[in-house]
C-alpha cells in the first residue's frame, strides 16, 4: 500500500525515539519525508525550457584571467574554503574504508593529492586555504585516523558529518532502526544536497564567515580534475554570483548527466528523472543538451547561511528504493546541484573537460595511472603527446573490478597515449611495458588464461577480434634496451627469437614477420628453426647480392640500380665488415644517398615523415649507438651466409599447416622485383603478393598492412 500523509504522525513518533539522531537531523528528516508524502515536486513544462545564454552559462575562455600579482592571488585565496565530499566507501572497487584513501597514482591517495595541492597554494602565496571533509557515518572514524598523518602539513583540515537518516521499511513506512535494525545497515546518508544544512549545523559555516571567508568550492573527492581555479573565483567575486556550477561538453558517455537550462527566467538543473518519457531521447541528445553537471560547485557562504536559516532549500527529492538483507526499504535523497535555482545571480561556467576526471571504477584507474597523465605538485596533468582531445574508452571485465585484482593483472600499466578504445574480457594478464594502440579488444575464452607478454605492442581491433592474435615487437641485439651482441649474425639473431618466444611462453609455434633490413632474421627462422613456425611473412625483404646461387647477371643488375653511395656501403659491409664503423663515421663521403627521391617514392617520403616525426622514436631505438644497432644489422644482412635462400625446404606440409608470404611493392626503389620473382620461382611454395603503385614503406599503409596480416592468418 502506498504511503500517504496519514503515515506521518506514526513515523514522527518513531523518529522522536531514536536517540542516535540529533534534533537537527530529526527535523530535517521529517521535513524531507513530509515533502515526499505531500507529492511536492516541480513539474517541468517542456515547452518552457530554453537553452541558457552565455551570460547564464559563461564560456570559461571568456572569463578574465588572474594577473601574476601575488598579492591579488593571495587576496582571492584568503576568501576561499575547499570542501570535498568524503562520504563514499570504496566498496564498489573492492576496498574497505573511505574511497578517498584508494591509491591512484605513484602511491598517493585521492586525499594525499588534495592535501598536496592546497599545501602548495598556501606555501606559494602565503595564504591559509582550509580543507573541509564532509564525511558520512560510514567514513567518519576512519577519516579521523587518516587525517592525523597531515598534522604537520601547511593545511588546516576540518571534518564534519553529513546527516544520518533512518531507512524506512517500505511496507509499514516506519524507521528501520525502530524495529531493531540499529547497525549501520539501518541508516543512510541523504545525498550531497545535505551539504548546506550539515555545514551550517556543524558550526563550521559560522567559523569560516568569522575568518572572512566568502566562497566554498565543493567537489567530489574522487574527481582528480577538481582543483582550485582562480579565474572562476575571481569572476564570482567580481560579479557577486552566489552560486556557480561547472559544466562541460557532453560525450556519448555522459548522456544521462544532468544539464543546465533556463526556465521561467532562472537557471536550474534538469535531471533525467524529471524528463517526461516522450522527451528522454531528446534529453540524451548531445546536439540540443550539450553540457552536463560535473558536480564542481562554487557557493557563497553568506547565501548558504541565509537560505538554510530560512529553510528555503527545497531541492527535488530523489526516492531511492533498495532491498537490504531481504527487506525492502526506502531512502530519500537530494543533490547539491539542484540548489542552483534558489540562489541569486546563479550561473554555470562551461569548463574544459580536464576539470572532470572522476575515478569511479578500475577502468578510470587505468587512465590516470597510465602515461596518458603525469603528476606534478599533486596535480594530474594530461600528456601533451596525446593528440586526440578525448580520452580512450575503456571497458574492463569483472576480473578487473576490485583494485587488488586490477593491480595484480598488470605487471605495469600499459602505454595508452595512442589508444582509442580498449575492451578486455576473460582471464587476461598484461606483462610489463605493453603498448596499446588504436582500437583494441582482448578476449580470453572461458577456461583459458591469456597473457600479453612483456613489451608487446597490441594494435588494430579488427585483427584482434577476427584472428585472436597479438603482436610482439622486439629490439634486436643492440637496439633500445636490448643487450649488445658484438659478433651477432643471422644465426644468432634467429636463436634469439626462439629464446625470446620460450622465455615469454608464447607457445610451441609462432608466426614471424619482417620488413626490409629487418626481414633477414625471417630467412634464418626458415632455415634454422622451421619446426617452431606457424608461418612467415617477408615484406619488401632484404636481398643479399652475394647469395651463392643467385645468377651473377641478375645480382649485378639489381645492385647497380642502387645509388652509388649505397653500393659502396654494402660492399664494405660484405668484403670489409671490420671497416664498416670507420666507413659509416668518416666525413669525406656520405655512406648513403642524401637524396631521398633516389630510394623512396613520394608516398614513401610522406609516410616516413608521418611515422618518424617524434624524435624519441629514433633516440629510443638507437640509444646504444648506430654501431651496435643499425651497422651490425647491415653486416648480419650482407655478410656471407651459411646457406642460400633458394635452397630452403618447405617447412609446411599437410601435417604441419602454415604458409610463407613475400610481399613485393612494384614501385619499390630499394628491393629488386626481378630478384624476388627469381626467388619465388625457385621456391614455388612461397606465396608472392605483387602490389602495384606501392613503395618500400608499404607496411605503413593501413589497407596494405591489414592485407598482409589477413594473408598471414589465412
C-alpha positions in Angstrom: 0.0 0.0 0.0 1.4 3.4 -1.0 2.3 5.7 1.9 0.4 9.0 2.4 0.5 11.9 4.8 -1.6 9.8 7.2 1.6 7.8 7.9 3.5 10.9 9.0 2.4 11.0 12.7 3.4 7.4 13.3 6.7 8.0 11.6 7.4 11.2 13.5 6.7 9.4 16.8 9.1 6.6 16.0 11.8 9.1 15.0 11.4 11.0 18.2 12.5 7.9 20.0 15.7 7.4 18.0 18.5 8.7 20.4 21.1 8.2 17.6 19.8 11.3 15.8 20.4 15.0 16.7 17.4 17.3 16.9 18.6 19.0 13.6 18.7 15.6 11.9 15.2 14.6 13.2 13.6 17.9 12.0 15.5 17.7 8.6 14.4 14.1 8.1 10.7 14.7 9.0 10.7 17.8 6.7 12.1 15.7 3.8 9.5 12.9 4.4 6.7 15.4 4.6 7.6 17.0 1.3 7.8 13.5 -0.2 4.4 12.4 1.1 2.7 15.6 0.1 3.7 14.9 -3.5 5.7 18.1 -3.7 7.6 18.1 -6.9 8.4 20.7 -9.5 6.5 20.0 -12.8 8.6 20.9 -15.8 6.7 22.1 -18.8 8.9 21.0 -21.7 7.9 23.9 -24.0 9.2 26.4 -21.5 12.7 25.0 -21.5 15.3 27.4 -23.1 19.0 27.0 -23.8 21.0 29.2 -21.4 22.8 32.2 -22.9 26.5 32.9 -22.5 25.6 35.3 -19.7 24.0 32.4 -17.8 26.4 29.6 -18.7 29.7 31.5 -19.2 32.3 30.1 -21.5 35.5 29.6 -19.4 37.7 31.1 -22.1 35.7 34.4 -21.9 36.5 34.9 -18.2 39.1 37.4 -17.3 42.4 35.7 -16.3 44.1 36.4 -13.0 47.1 38.6 -13.0 50.5 37.4 -11.9 50.4 39.8 -8.9 51.0 37.5 -5.9 49.1 39.9 -3.6 46.0 39.7 -5.8 46.1 35.9 -5.8 46.6 35.8 -2.0 43.6 38.2 -1.6 41.4 35.8 -3.7 42.6 32.6 -1.9 42.1 34.2 1.5 38.4 34.2 0.8 38.2 30.5 -0.2 37.3 27.3 1.6 37.8 23.9 -0.2 35.2 21.3 0.7 35.5 17.7 -0.5 32.6 15.2 -0.4 34.1 12.3 1.5 31.1 10.2 2.5 31.5 7.4 0.0 33.1 4.0 0.6 35.4 2.2 -1.8 33.4 -1.0 -1.7 32.4 -0.9 -5.4 36.1 -1.1 -6.2 36.7 -3.9 -3.6 38.2 -1.6 -1.0 37.3 -1.0 2.7 37.1 2.4 4.3 36.7 5.8 2.6 37.1 5.8 -1.2 39.4 8.8 -0.8 42.2 6.6 0.6 42.5 4.5 -2.6 45.9 4.9 -4.1 45.5 6.4 -7.5 49.0 7.5 -8.7 52.6 7.0 -7.6 51.5 5.5 -4.2 49.4 8.6 -3.4 45.7 8.5 -2.5 43.0 10.9 -3.5 43.3 12.6 -0.1 47.1 12.8 -0.4 46.8 14.7 -3.7 44.2 17.1 -2.4 46.3 18.0 0.6 49.4 18.4 -1.6 47.6 20.7 -3.9 46.2 23.0 -1.2 49.5 23.0 0.7 51.3 24.1 -2.5 48.9 27.0 -2.8 49.3 28.0 0.8 53.1 27.8 0.6 53.4 29.7 -2.7 51.0 32.6 -1.9 51.3 32.8 1.9 47.6 32.1 2.4 45.6 29.8 4.6 43.1 27.9 2.4 41.4 25.3 4.7 40.4 21.9 3.6 37.0 20.6 4.8 35.9 17.0 4.5 32.2 16.2 4.7 32.1 12.6 6.0 29.3 10.2 6.4 28.8 8.0 9.5 30.4 5.3 7.2 33.6 7.2 6.8 34.0 9.4 9.9 36.0 7.1 12.2 38.5 6.0 9.5 38.9 9.6 8.2 39.7 11.0 11.7 42.5 8.5 12.0 43.8 9.1 8.4 44.0 12.9 8.7 46.4 12.6 11.6 49.2 12.0 9.1 48.7 15.5 7.8 49.2 17.2 11.2 52.4 18.8 10.1 51.2 20.0 6.7 50.5 23.6 6.0 46.8 22.9 5.6 44.1 23.3 8.3 41.9 20.3 7.9 38.3 20.3 9.2 35.8 17.5 9.2 32.1 17.2 9.9 29.5 14.6 9.3 26.5 14.9 7.0 23.2 13.9 8.4 22.4 10.4 9.4 18.8 9.4 8.4 17.0 6.1 9.1 16.0 3.9 6.2 12.2 3.5 6.1 10.7 0.0 5.9 8.6 0.3 2.7 5.6 -1.9 3.7 5.0 -0.3 7.1 6.5 3.1 6.5 8.4 3.1 9.8 12.1 3.8 10.6 14.0 0.5 10.3 16.1 1.2 13.4 12.9 1.5 15.5 12.2 -2.1 14.5 15.6 -3.3 15.9 17.9 -2.6 12.9 20.3 -0.5 14.8 23.5 -1.3 13.0 24.8 0.7 10.0 22.5 -1.0 7.6 19.6 0.7 9.2 20.8 4.1 8.3 21.8 6.1 5.2 23.5 9.5 4.3 20.8 11.5 2.4 22.9 12.6 -0.6 25.2 15.5 -1.1 22.4 18.0 -1.2 22.7 17.7 2.6 26.0 19.6 2.4 24.4 23.0 3.0 22.4 22.3 6.2 25.1 19.9 7.5 27.8 22.6 7.1 25.6 25.1 8.9 24.6 22.7 11.7 28.3 21.7 12.3 29.2 25.3 13.2 31.9 25.3 10.6 30.0 27.8 8.4 29.9 30.5 11.1 33.6 29.8 11.8 34.6 30.4 8.2 32.5 33.5 8.0 34.2 34.9 11.1 37.5 34.4 9.4 36.5 36.5 6.4 35.9 33.5 4.0 33.4 34.2 1.3 33.2 31.2 -1.0 33.3 27.4 -0.7 34.5 25.2 -3.6 32.6 21.9 -3.3 33.7 18.8 -5.3 33.7 15.0 -5.1 36.9 13.7 -3.6 37.4 11.2 -6.4 37.4 13.9 -9.2 41.1 14.4 -9.9 40.3 17.4 -12.2 38.5 19.4 -9.5 41.3 21.7 -8.4 41.2 25.3 -7.2 40.7 27.7 -10.2 41.5 31.3 -9.6 39.8 32.5 -12.8 36.4 31.2 -11.7 36.9 32.5 -8.1 37.8 36.0 -9.4 34.8 36.1 -11.7 32.3 35.1 -8.9 33.7 37.7 -6.5 33.6 40.5 -9.1 30.1 39.6 -10.3 28.6 38.8 -6.9 27.4 35.4 -8.1 26.0 33.4 -5.2 26.3 30.0 -6.9 28.3 28.6 -9.8 28.1 25.1 -11.3 30.9 23.9 -13.5 29.6 22.1 -16.6 31.5 20.6 -19.5 30.6 19.4 -23.0 28.7 16.1 -23.2 30.1 13.0 -24.8 28.1 9.8 -25.6 29.3 8.5 -22.2 27.6 11.4 -20.4 24.1 11.4 -22.0 22.3 10.7 -18.7 24.0 13.5 -16.8 22.1 16.5 -15.5 22.2 19.7 -17.6 21.6 23.4 -17.0 18.5 25.0 -18.5 16.9 28.4 -18.4 13.4 28.0 -17.0 11.0 30.8 -16.2 13.7 33.3 -16.0 16.1 31.3 -13.8 18.9 28.9 -14.3 18.3 25.4 -13.0 19.5 21.8 -13.2 17.4 19.4 -15.2 18.0 15.7 -14.3 16.9 12.8 -16.5 14.4 11.7 -13.7 12.5 14.9 -14.3 12.2 14.4 -18.1 8.8 13.1 -19.5 9.2 9.7 -21.1 8.4 11.1 -24.6 11.4 13.5 -24.3 14.1 11.2 -22.8 15.8 10.7 -26.2 15.8 14.4 -26.8 17.4 14.9 -23.4 20.1 12.4 -24.2 20.9 14.2 -27.5 24.3 15.9 -27.4 23.0 18.3 -30.1 20.3 20.0 -28.0 21.6 19.5 -24.5 25.3 19.9 -25.0 26.6 20.2 -21.4 26.4 18.3 -18.2 27.0 18.9 -14.5 30.5 18.0 -13.2 29.4 18.5 -9.6 32.1 21.1 -9.1 30.2 23.8 -7.3 31.2 27.3 -6.0 28.8 28.8 -3.4 28.7 32.0 -1.4 28.9 31.2 2.3 26.6 34.1 3.4 24.0 33.0 0.9 24.1 29.4 2.3 23.5 30.7 5.8 20.6 32.9 4.7 18.9 30.1 2.8 19.4 27.4 5.4 18.1 29.7 8.2 15.0 30.4 6.0 14.5 26.7 5.3 14.4 27.8 1.6 16.5 25.0 0.0 13.7 22.7 -1.2 15.7 20.6 -3.7 14.0 17.9 -5.7 13.7 14.7 -3.8 15.3 11.6 -5.2 13.5 8.4 -4.0 16.0 5.5 -3.8 14.2 2.2 -3.1 16.6 -0.7 -2.1 16.4 -4.2 -0.7 18.8 -4.7 2.2 19.1 -8.1 4.0 15.8 -9.1 2.3 13.9 -6.1 3.5 12.5 -3.5 1.0 13.5 -0.1 2.3 13.2 3.5 1.0 15.7 6.3 1.4 15.1 9.9 0.3 18.0 11.9 -1.0 18.8 15.3 -2.5 21.5 16.6 -4.8 23.6 19.8 -4.2 23.4 20.8 -7.9 19.6 21.1 -7.7 20.1 24.0 -5.2 21.2 26.3 -8.0 17.7 27.7 -8.6 17.4 29.1 -5.0 20.5 31.3 -5.2 20.6 34.8 -6.6 22.6 35.6 -9.6 23.5 31.9 -10.1 25.5 30.9 -13.2 27.1 28.0 -14.8 30.6 28.0 -16.3 31.5 25.8 -19.3 34.9 24.5 -18.3 37.4 22.3 -20.2 36.9 18.6 -19.9 40.2 18.4 -17.9 38.2 19.6 -14.9 36.2 16.4 -14.9 38.4 13.4 -14.2 36.5 11.1 -11.9 37.7 7.7 -10.8 34.6 5.6 -10.3 35.9 2.2 -11.5 39.1 0.3 -12.3 38.8 1.5 -15.9 39.2 5.1 -14.7 42.1 4.0 -12.6 43.9 2.6 -15.7 43.5 6.0 -17.4 45.0 8.1 -14.5 47.8 5.6 -13.7 48.9 5.4 -17.4 51.3 7.6 -19.4 48.2 9.5 -20.5 48.8 11.6 -17.4 51.7 13.0 -15.4 51.7 14.1 -11.8 53.3 17.4 -10.7 52.8 19.0 -7.3 49.7 16.9 -6.7 48.1 17.9 -10.0 47.3 15.2 -12.5 48.0 16.7 -16.0 47.3 15.3 -19.4 50.2 14.1 -21.6 50.7 16.6 -24.4 51.8 13.7 -26.7 48.1 12.7 -26.8 46.7 14.4 -29.9 43.1 13.2 -29.5 41.3 15.6 -27.2 39.1 12.7 -25.9 40.3 10.0 -23.5 40.2 6.4 -24.7 37.1 4.5 -23.8 38.0 1.6 -21.6 35.9 -1.4 -20.6 37.5 -4.0 -18.3 35.7 -7.2 -17.4 34.7 -8.2 -13.8 38.0 -9.8 -13.3 39.5 -6.3 -13.0 36.7 -4.8 -10.8 38.4 -4.9 -7.5 41.5 -2.7 -7.2 43.7 -5.5 -5.8 42.8 -7.8 -8.8 43.2 -4.9 -11.2 46.8 -4.2 -9.9 47.7 -7.9 -9.9 46.8 -8.3 -13.6 49.2 -5.6 -14.8 53.0 -6.0 -14.3 53.0 -2.4 -15.2 50.3 -0.1 -16.6 50.4 -0.2 -20.4 51.2 2.8 -22.6 47.8 4.1 -23.9 48.8 7.5 -25.4 47.8 6.2 -28.9 44.8 4.2 -27.7 41.3 4.9 -29.0 39.4 2.2 -27.2 40.1 -0.9 -25.1 37.8 -3.8 -24.2 39.1 -6.6 -22.1 37.1 -9.7 -21.1 38.1 -13.0 -19.5 41.2 -14.2 -17.7 43.6 -11.7 -19.2 47.0 -10.7 -17.8 49.3 -7.9 -19.0 53.1 -8.0 -19.0 55.4 -5.0 -18.4 55.9 -2.2 -20.9 52.9 -3.2 -23.1 51.8 -0.7 -25.6 48.2 -0.4 -26.7 47.2 1.5 -29.8 44.1 2.2 -31.8 41.0 0.1 -31.1 41.9 -3.0 -29.1 39.8 -5.9 -27.9 41.4 -8.7 -25.9 39.2 -11.7 -25.1 40.2 -14.8 -23.3 37.9 -17.7 -23.9 36.3 -19.4 -20.9 38.8 -21.5 -19.0 41.8 -20.0 -20.9 44.4 -17.8 -19.3 45.6 -15.2 -21.9 48.9 -13.4 -21.1 50.1 -10.4 -23.0 53.9 -10.7 -22.9 56.3 -8.0 -21.8 56.9 -5.2 -24.4 54.1 -6.4 -26.6 52.6 -3.9 -29.0 48.9 -4.6 -29.4 47.2 -2.7 -32.3 44.1 -2.9 -34.5 40.8 -4.1 -33.1 39.6 -5.9 -36.2 42.5 -8.2 -36.3 42.4 -9.0 -32.6 38.7 -9.8 -32.9 38.9 -11.8 -36.1 42.1 -13.7 -35.6 42.7 -13.6 -31.9 46.3 -12.7 -32.3 48.7 -10.2 -30.7 51.9 -8.6 -32.0 55.2 -8.8 -30.2 57.8 -6.3 -31.4 61.2 -6.8 -30.0 64.5 -5.0 -30.1 67.3 -6.9 -31.9 70.6 -7.0 -30.1 72.0 -3.5 -29.7 68.7 -1.7 -30.2 66.7 0.1 -27.5 67.3 -1.6 -24.1 68.4 -5.0 -25.5 71.8 -6.3 -24.7 74.5 -5.7 -27.4 76.0 -8.7 -29.2 79.2 -7.5 -30.9 79.5 -10.7 -33.1 75.9 -11.2 -33.9 75.0 -13.0 -37.1 71.9 -14.2 -38.9 72.1 -17.4 -36.9 72.4 -15.8 -33.5 69.5 -13.5 -34.3 67.4 -16.5 -35.2 68.1 -18.3 -32.0 67.5 -15.0 -30.1 63.9 -15.1 -31.5 63.4 -18.7 -30.3 64.8 -18.0 -26.9 62.5 -14.9 -26.5 59.5 -16.9 -27.5 60.3 -19.5 -24.9 61.0 -17.0 -22.2 57.7 -15.3 -22.9 55.9 -18.7 -23.0 54.3 -17.8 -26.4 53.9 -21.5 -27.2 55.5 -24.1 -29.4 54.7 -22.2 -32.7 54.6 -18.6 -33.8 54.5 -16.6 -37.0 57.4 -14.3 -37.9 57.2 -11.2 -39.9 60.0 -8.9 -41.1 60.3 -5.9 -43.4 63.2 -4.6 -45.4 66.6 -4.9 -43.5 64.6 -6.3 -40.5 63.5 -9.2 -42.6 66.8 -11.1 -42.7 66.1 -13.0 -39.4 63.0 -14.4 -41.1 65.2 -16.2 -43.6 67.1 -17.5 -40.6 64.0 -18.8 -39.0 63.0 -20.7 -42.1 66.5 -22.3 -42.2 67.3 -23.0 -38.5 64.0 -23.3 -36.6 61.3 -24.2 -39.2 59.7 -26.6 -36.6 58.8 -23.6 -34.5 57.0 -21.7 -37.2 53.3 -21.5 -37.9 54.0 -19.1 -40.8 56.4 -16.5 -42.1 56.0 -13.2 -43.9 58.7 -11.2 -45.7 57.6 -7.7 -46.7 59.9 -6.0 -49.3 62.7 -8.1 -47.7 66.4 -7.6 -47.8 68.2 -9.3 -50.7 71.8 -10.3 -50.2 73.5 -9.7 -53.6 76.2 -12.3 -52.7 73.9 -15.3 -52.2 75.9 -18.2 -53.8 73.1 -19.4 -56.1 71.9 -16.0 -57.3 72.7 -15.6 -61.0 75.6 -13.2 -61.4 73.9 -11.1 -64.1 70.7 -10.7 -62.0 72.7 -9.8 -58.9 74.8 -7.2 -60.7 71.8 -5.7 -62.4 69.9 -5.3 -59.2 73.0 -4.0 -57.3 73.7 -1.3 -60.0 70.2 0.1 -59.6 71.1 1.3 -56.1 72.6 4.8 -55.5 76.4 4.7 -55.7 76.8 5.6 -52.0 74.6 2.6 -51.1 76.6 0.3 -53.3 79.9 1.4 -51.6 78.4 0.9 -48.1 77.0 -2.6 -48.8 80.3 -3.6 -50.5 82.3 -2.5 -47.4 79.8 -4.5 -45.2 80.3 -7.6 -47.2 84.0 -7.6 -48.0 85.5 -5.5 -45.2 83.0 -5.7 -42.3 85.8 -4.6 -39.8 86.0 -1.3 -41.7 82.2 -0.5 -41.7 82.3 1.5 -38.5 85.0 3.8 -39.9 83.2 4.0 -43.2 79.9 5.0 -41.5 81.6 7.6 -39.4 84.1 9.2 -41.8 83.3 12.7 -43.0 84.6 12.7 -46.6 81.9 10.6 -48.3 78.3 10.1 -47.3 77.7 6.3 -46.7 74.1 6.6 -48.1 72.4 8.7 -50.7 71.3 12.0 -49.3 68.6 12.4 -51.9 65.5 10.6 -50.6 63.9 10.5 -54.0 66.7 8.1 -55.2 65.4 5.4 -52.7 61.8 6.4 -51.9 58.6 7.3 -53.8 56.8 10.5 -53.0 54.3 8.4 -50.9 57.2 6.8 -49.1 58.5 10.2 -48.1 55.1 11.2 -46.8 54.9 8.0 -44.7 58.4 8.4 -43.4 57.7 11.9 -42.2 54.5 10.8 -40.5 56.0 7.8 -38.7 59.3 9.4 -37.6 58.1 12.9 -36.7 58.7 12.1 -33.0 62.4 12.3 -32.3 62.1 10.0 -29.4 61.4 7.1 -31.7 64.9 7.2 -33.2 66.5 8.2 -30.0 65.0 5.2 -28.2 65.9 2.8 -30.9 69.5 3.9 -31.3 70.2 4.8 -27.7 73.2 2.4 -27.7 74.6 4.0 -30.9 74.4 3.2 -34.5 77.4 0.9 -34.5 75.9 -1.8 -32.2 72.5 -1.5 -33.9 72.0 -0.5 -37.5 75.6 -1.1 -38.6 75.7 -4.6 -37.2 72.3 -5.2 -38.9 73.9 -4.3 -42.2 76.8 -6.7 -41.5 74.5 -9.5 -40.5 72.3 -9.0 -43.6 75.1 -8.7 -46.2 77.9 -10.9 -44.9 78.5 -14.4 -46.3 75.6 -16.6 -45.2 75.9 -20.2 -44.4 73.0 -21.0 -46.8 71.4 -19.7 -49.9 67.6 -19.0 -49.5 66.9 -20.7 -52.8 67.9 -23.9 -51.1 65.3 -23.6 -48.4 62.9 -26.5 -47.9 59.2 -26.0 -47.4 58.6 -26.1 -43.6 54.9 -26.8 -44.1 53.2 -29.9 -45.2 49.8 -31.5 -44.6 50.7 -32.4 -41.1 52.4 -29.0 -40.4 50.0 -26.4 -41.6 51.3 -22.9 -42.4 52.4 -20.7 -45.2 55.2 -18.3 -46.3 54.4 -15.0 -48.0 56.6 -12.5 -49.8 55.2 -9.0 -50.5 56.7 -7.1 -53.4 55.9 -3.4 -53.9 56.1 -2.7 -57.6 57.2 0.9 -57.2 59.9 0.0 -54.6 63.3 1.7 -55.4 65.3 -0.4 -52.9 64.3 -4.1 -53.4 64.5 -5.7 -56.8 61.3 -7.0 -58.2 63.3 -9.3 -60.6 65.3 -10.9 -57.7 62.1 -11.6 -55.7 60.5 -13.2 -58.8 63.5 -15.4 -59.2 63.4 -16.4 -55.5 59.7 -17.3 -55.7 60.3 -19.2 -58.9 62.9 -21.4 -57.1 60.6 -21.8 -54.1 57.1 -22.2 -55.5 55.7 -22.9 -52.1 56.1 -19.2 -51.3 53.1 -17.1 -52.0 54.1 -13.9 -53.8 51.9 -10.8 -53.5 52.7 -8.1 -56.0 51.2 -4.7 -55.1 51.0 -2.1 -57.8 51.6 1.6 -57.1 53.2 0.8 -53.7 56.6 1.8 -52.5 59.1 0.5 -50.0 57.1 1.6 -46.9 54.1 -0.5 -48.0 53.6 -1.8 -44.5 52.8 1.6 -43.2 49.7 1.9 -45.4 46.7 0.8 -43.3 45.0 -1.2 -46.1 48.1 -2.9 -47.2 49.0 -3.7 -43.6 45.6 -5.3 -43.0 46.0 -7.3 -46.2 49.4 -8.5 -45.1 48.1 -9.7 -41.7 45.0 -11.3 -43.1 47.1 -13.2 -45.6 49.4 -14.4 -42.8 46.4 -15.6 -40.8 44.5 -17.3 -43.7 
